[in-house]
Amino acid sequence: MVATPALAEKPAVTSRPGRRPRRPVFGRRDHLIALLLIAPAIAYFVVFLLYPALAALYYSFTDWDLRTAPNWVGVSNYTDLLFDQAKYPHFWQSVKVTLQYTLIAVPLTLGTALCQALLLNTIRRGANVFRLLLFLPVVTAEAAVGAIWRWLYDPQYGLVNVALGLVGIPRQNWLNTPELVIPALAFIAAWQCGISMIIYLAGLKGIPASIREAAIIDGAGPVQRFRRIVVPMLRPTTFYLLVTGVIAALQVFGLVYVIFSGGGGRSVTGGPEQSGLTYVLHLYLFAFRYDAMGAACAMSFILFVFILVITALQFRFLRQEAS
C-alpha cells in the first residue's frame, strides 16, 4: 500500500507591519452624515460665538467708537480701566455693586429655591399646578418683570409697601435709596428662582426612600433628617447651582437696565449714586452710550477672566460629592 504524501500546511497570512486594516465603506458614509448633522451647530458656533469673541478681543486693544476705523492702543484700555479713576470713575463702583449683589442674591435665591422644592416635594395633589405657578417668573420677559417690580416698589402705591404697612413697617423708597437698591434687586432674583427650584426638586426625588425610612425608624426628627440626609445628599446639586448662580449674578443686566431706564428715552445711570450700576450695565453704557467700544470690549474680557478665576476657586475649595 502506497502512502500518500501529507498535504503541506498553508502558511499563515500575516499582515504587513505598520499597515492599518482597511475600513469598510459604510463607515466613511456614516462619518459624512455625522459631519453634515453637526455642521449647523459648528457654523453657529463659529459665526455667532467664536468670531465675535475673537473680534472683541482685537477691539479691546483699540480705541473704537463704532463709526471710525479702530485705532490700536495696546493694553491702554486695560490699564486705564484698572488704575485711571479719573478717566473711568465708576469702574470700581460697578465691580463693588456687582459683588454685593452676588453675595446677597445667590444665597437668597438658593435658599428660596430649596424651600420651594421641599414644599413641593411634600404635596401629593396639585403639585404640577404649583410647580407651574412658581416657574412662571422664569419664562416672563425681563422687560415685563422690570416694569412690574418698578410698580411693586413704588413708594406711594406699591404693593410691597402696602404689605409692610400691614405689619407696622414704614414705607420705603426702595429704588431711590442707595442702601436698599441691591437688596431690592436680590429679592427679585430670589423671586425668579424657578430653575433652581426644579433642579432641587429633582435632587430631592433622587434621594432613596429607604434612607429616609431608616432615619425615621432610628428616631430622627424632621430637622435631623434635613441636616443629616437632605443637605449632604443635595451637595452636588447645591454646588452646581452655586457655580451657575454666581456666573449669572456677575452678568446681571436686563433687569437692572429696565428698572433704572425710567422710560421716555432717559439715560441709564444705575440708580441713585450709582448704587445699582452693575458691571455689565456699565459695560453697556460704555459701548452704546459713551462711544467707547474698545473699553467695553476690554471690560468684557476682564469679566471673563474674573469669572474664570472664581469658578476655578469654587471647584478647588468646595466639596462636590455627596457624603
C-alpha positions as CSV (number, residue, x, y, z in Angstrom):
1,M,0.0,0.0,0.0
2,V,1.4,3.3,-1.1
3,A,1.3,6.1,1.4
4,T,0.2,9.4,0.0
5,P,2.3,12.3,0.9
6,A,0.9,14.7,3.6
7,L,-0.5,17.9,2.3
8,A,1.6,20.8,3.2
9,E,0.1,23.2,5.6
10,K,-0.7,26.7,4.2
11,P,1.4,29.4,5.7
12,A,-0.5,31.8,7.9
13,V,-1.3,35.1,6.2
14,T,0.4,37.8,8.1
15,S,-0.3,41.5,7.6
16,R,2.4,43.9,6.9
17,P,3.8,45.6,9.9
18,G,2.5,49.2,10.3
19,R,-0.3,48.8,7.9
20,R,-3.8,49.6,9.2
21,P,-6.8,47.5,8.3
22,R,-9.0,49.0,5.6
23,R,-12.2,50.5,7.0
24,P,-15.5,49.5,5.4
25,V,-17.1,51.8,3.0
26,F,-20.2,52.3,5.1
27,G,-18.0,53.8,7.9
28,R,-17.0,56.7,5.7
29,R,-20.5,57.4,4.8
30,D,-21.5,57.4,8.5
31,H,-18.8,59.9,9.2
32,L,-20.0,62.1,6.3
33,I,-23.6,62.0,7.6
34,A,-22.4,62.8,11.1
35,L,-20.4,65.8,9.8
36,L,-23.5,67.1,7.9
37,L,-25.7,66.8,11.0
38,I,-23.3,68.8,13.2
39,A,-22.5,71.3,10.5
40,P,-25.3,73.7,11.6
41,A,-24.0,73.7,15.2
42,I,-20.4,74.2,14.1
43,A,-21.5,77.1,11.8
44,Y,-23.5,78.7,14.6
45,F,-20.5,78.4,17.0
46,V,-18.0,79.9,14.5
47,V,-20.2,82.7,13.2
48,F,-22.1,83.8,16.3
49,L,-19.7,82.8,19.2
50,L,-16.1,82.3,18.1
51,Y,-15.8,85.1,15.6
52,P,-17.5,87.8,17.8
53,A,-15.3,86.7,20.7
54,L,-12.1,87.0,18.7
55,A,-13.2,90.3,17.2
56,A,-14.0,91.6,20.7
57,L,-10.5,90.5,21.8
58,Y,-9.0,92.5,19.0
59,Y,-11.1,95.6,19.6
60,S,-10.2,95.5,23.3
61,F,-6.7,96.7,22.3
62,T,-8.1,99.5,20.2
63,D,-9.8,102.9,20.6
64,W,-13.0,102.5,18.6
65,D,-16.3,104.5,18.6
66,L,-18.2,102.3,16.1
67,R,-18.1,105.0,13.4
68,T,-14.5,105.5,12.6
69,A,-11.7,103.0,12.0
70,P,-10.3,101.4,15.2
71,N,-7.0,102.8,16.4
72,W,-4.6,100.4,18.0
73,V,-3.7,101.4,21.6
74,G,-2.3,98.2,23.0
75,V,-3.1,97.4,26.7
76,S,-4.1,101.0,27.4
77,N,-7.8,100.2,27.8
78,Y,-7.0,97.5,30.5
79,T,-4.5,99.7,32.4
80,D,-6.8,102.7,32.3
81,L,-9.8,100.8,33.5
82,L,-7.9,99.3,36.4
83,F,-5.8,102.2,37.5
84,D,-7.1,105.5,36.0
85,Q,-10.0,106.6,38.2
86,A,-10.1,110.0,36.6
87,K,-10.9,108.5,33.2
88,Y,-13.2,105.7,34.4
89,P,-14.5,107.0,37.8
90,H,-17.3,104.4,38.2
91,F,-15.5,101.2,37.1
92,W,-14.6,100.0,40.6
93,Q,-18.1,101.2,41.8
94,S,-19.6,98.8,39.3
95,V,-17.4,96.0,40.5
96,K,-18.4,96.7,44.1
97,V,-22.1,96.8,43.3
98,T,-21.9,93.5,41.3
99,L,-20.0,91.7,44.1
100,Q,-22.5,92.9,46.7
101,Y,-25.4,91.8,44.5
102,T,-23.8,88.4,44.0
103,L,-23.2,87.9,47.7
104,I,-26.8,88.7,48.6
105,A,-28.7,87.3,45.5
106,V,-27.1,83.9,45.2
107,P,-27.6,82.6,48.8
108,L,-31.1,84.2,48.9
109,T,-32.0,82.5,45.6
110,L,-30.7,79.1,46.6
111,G,-32.4,79.3,50.0
112,T,-35.7,80.3,48.4
113,A,-35.5,77.6,45.7
114,L,-34.7,74.9,48.3
115,C,-37.7,75.9,50.5
116,Q,-40.0,75.8,47.5
117,A,-38.6,72.4,46.4
118,L,-39.1,71.0,49.9
119,L,-42.7,72.2,50.0
120,L,-43.4,70.8,46.5
121,N,-41.9,67.5,47.5
122,T,-44.5,67.1,50.2
123,I,-47.5,67.9,48.0
124,R,-49.3,64.9,46.7
125,R,-52.2,66.5,44.8
126,G,-51.9,69.6,42.6
127,A,-48.1,69.6,42.6
128,N,-47.9,70.3,38.8
129,V,-50.1,73.4,39.2
130,F,-47.9,74.8,42.0
131,R,-44.8,73.9,40.0
132,L,-46.1,75.8,37.0
133,L,-47.0,78.9,39.1
134,L,-43.6,79.0,40.7
135,F,-41.9,78.6,37.4
136,L,-43.8,81.4,35.6
137,P,-41.4,84.2,36.7
138,V,-38.6,82.5,34.9
139,V,-40.3,82.5,31.5
140,T,-41.7,86.0,31.8
141,A,-39.9,88.6,29.7
142,E,-37.4,90.7,31.7
143,A,-39.0,93.9,30.4
144,A,-42.3,92.9,31.9
145,V,-40.6,91.7,35.1
146,G,-38.8,95.0,35.4
147,A,-41.9,97.1,34.8
148,I,-44.0,95.1,37.3
149,W,-41.4,95.4,40.0
150,R,-40.9,99.1,39.5
151,W,-44.6,99.4,40.2
152,L,-44.5,97.0,43.2
153,Y,-41.6,99.0,44.7
154,D,-43.4,102.3,44.2
155,P,-43.0,104.3,47.4
156,Q,-46.6,105.5,47.4
157,Y,-48.8,102.9,45.8
158,G,-46.6,99.8,45.6
159,L,-47.9,96.5,47.0
160,V,-44.6,95.9,48.8
161,N,-45.0,99.0,50.9
162,V,-48.7,98.2,51.4
163,A,-47.8,94.7,52.8
164,L,-45.1,96.2,55.0
165,G,-47.6,98.7,56.4
166,L,-49.9,95.9,57.5
167,V,-47.2,94.7,59.9
168,G,-46.3,98.2,61.1
169,I,-43.2,98.8,59.0
170,P,-42.9,102.3,57.5
171,R,-42.9,102.8,53.7
172,Q,-39.5,102.6,52.0
173,N,-38.3,104.2,48.8
174,W,-36.7,101.0,47.5
175,L,-35.3,102.1,44.2
176,N,-34.3,105.6,45.2
177,T,-32.4,104.8,48.5
178,P,-28.8,103.7,47.8
179,E,-28.8,101.2,50.7
180,L,-32.0,99.5,49.6
181,V,-31.3,99.1,45.8
182,I,-29.2,96.0,46.0
183,P,-31.5,94.1,48.5
184,A,-34.4,95.0,46.2
185,L,-32.7,93.6,43.2
186,A,-31.7,90.5,45.1
187,F,-35.3,89.9,46.2
188,I,-36.4,89.9,42.5
189,A,-33.7,87.4,41.7
190,A,-35.0,85.1,44.5
191,W,-38.5,85.5,43.1
192,Q,-37.1,84.2,39.8
193,C,-35.7,81.0,41.3
194,G,-37.8,78.6,39.3
195,I,-34.9,76.8,37.5
196,S,-33.1,76.3,40.8
197,M,-36.3,75.0,42.4
198,I,-36.8,72.4,39.6
199,I,-33.2,71.2,39.9
200,Y,-33.5,71.0,43.7
201,L,-36.8,69.1,43.3
202,A,-35.1,66.6,41.0
203,G,-32.4,66.2,43.6
204,L,-34.9,65.5,46.3
205,K,-36.7,62.9,44.2
206,G,-33.3,61.2,43.8
207,I,-32.8,60.6,47.5
208,P,-33.6,56.9,48.2
209,A,-36.8,56.5,50.3
210,S,-35.0,53.7,52.2
211,I,-32.6,56.2,53.8
212,R,-35.5,58.3,55.0
213,E,-37.3,55.3,56.4
214,A,-34.2,54.1,58.2
215,A,-33.8,57.5,59.7
216,I,-37.4,57.6,60.9
217,I,-37.0,54.2,62.4
218,D,-33.9,55.3,64.3
219,G,-35.9,58.2,65.7
220,A,-34.5,61.1,63.7
221,G,-36.8,64.1,63.6
222,P,-37.5,66.4,60.6
223,V,-34.7,68.8,61.4
224,Q,-32.2,65.9,61.9
225,R,-33.3,64.3,58.7
226,F,-32.8,67.6,56.9
227,R,-29.4,68.2,58.3
228,R,-28.0,64.6,58.1
229,I,-29.7,63.4,54.9
230,V,-31.1,66.1,52.7
231,V,-28.3,68.6,52.9
232,P,-25.4,66.1,52.4
233,M,-27.3,64.3,49.6
234,L,-28.0,67.6,47.8
235,R,-24.4,68.7,48.0
236,P,-23.7,68.1,44.3
237,T,-26.9,69.9,43.3
238,T,-26.1,72.8,45.5
239,F,-22.6,73.0,44.1
240,Y,-23.8,73.1,40.5
241,L,-26.4,75.8,41.4
242,L,-23.9,77.8,43.3
243,V,-21.4,77.9,40.4
244,T,-24.1,78.7,37.7
245,G,-25.8,81.2,40.1
246,V,-22.5,83.1,40.7
247,I,-21.8,83.2,36.9
248,A,-25.4,84.5,36.2
249,A,-25.2,87.1,39.1
250,L,-21.9,88.5,37.9
251,Q,-23.6,89.1,34.4
252,V,-26.9,90.6,35.6
253,F,-28.0,93.3,33.1
254,G,-31.5,93.1,31.7
255,L,-33.5,93.6,34.9
256,V,-31.3,96.4,36.1
257,Y,-31.5,98.2,32.7
258,V,-35.3,98.0,32.6
259,I,-35.7,99.2,36.2
260,F,-33.4,102.2,36.0
261,S,-34.0,103.2,32.4
262,G,-37.1,105.1,33.5
263,G,-38.6,105.0,30.0
264,G,-39.1,108.0,27.9
265,G,-35.6,107.7,26.4
266,R,-33.9,108.9,29.6
267,S,-30.3,107.8,30.1
268,V,-29.4,104.9,32.4
269,T,-27.2,105.8,35.3
270,G,-27.7,102.8,37.6
271,G,-29.9,104.3,40.2
272,P,-29.2,106.9,42.9
273,E,-25.4,107.4,43.4
274,Q,-24.8,104.6,41.0
275,S,-25.9,102.1,43.7
276,G,-27.4,99.8,41.0
277,L,-24.7,100.3,38.4
278,T,-23.8,96.6,37.8
279,Y,-20.7,95.7,35.8
280,V,-22.5,94.6,32.6
281,L,-24.7,97.7,32.7
282,H,-21.6,99.8,33.0
283,L,-20.1,97.9,30.1
284,Y,-23.3,98.5,28.0
285,L,-23.1,102.3,28.7
286,F,-19.5,102.4,27.5
287,A,-20.3,100.5,24.4
288,F,-23.5,102.2,23.2
289,R,-23.8,105.5,25.2
290,Y,-20.3,106.8,25.6
291,D,-18.9,105.6,22.2
292,A,-16.1,103.6,23.8
293,M,-16.4,100.2,22.3
294,G,-12.7,99.4,22.8
295,A,-13.0,100.0,26.6
296,A,-16.3,98.0,26.7
297,C,-14.5,95.0,25.0
298,A,-11.7,95.3,27.5
299,M,-14.3,95.2,30.3
300,S,-15.9,92.1,28.9
301,F,-12.5,90.2,28.9
302,I,-11.8,91.4,32.4
303,L,-15.1,90.0,33.5
304,F,-14.3,86.7,31.6
305,V,-11.0,86.3,33.4
306,F,-12.7,87.1,36.8
307,I,-15.5,84.6,36.2
308,L,-12.9,82.0,35.2
309,V,-10.9,82.6,38.4
310,I,-14.0,82.5,40.6
311,T,-15.2,79.3,39.0
312,A,-11.8,77.6,39.4
313,L,-11.7,78.6,43.0
314,Q,-15.1,77.1,43.6
315,F,-14.0,73.8,42.0
316,R,-10.9,73.8,44.0
317,F,-12.2,74.6,47.5
318,L,-15.8,73.5,47.6
319,R,-16.8,69.9,48.1
320,Q,-18.9,68.5,45.2
321,E,-19.5,64.9,46.3
322,A,-22.5,63.8,48.4
323,S,-21.5,62.4,51.8
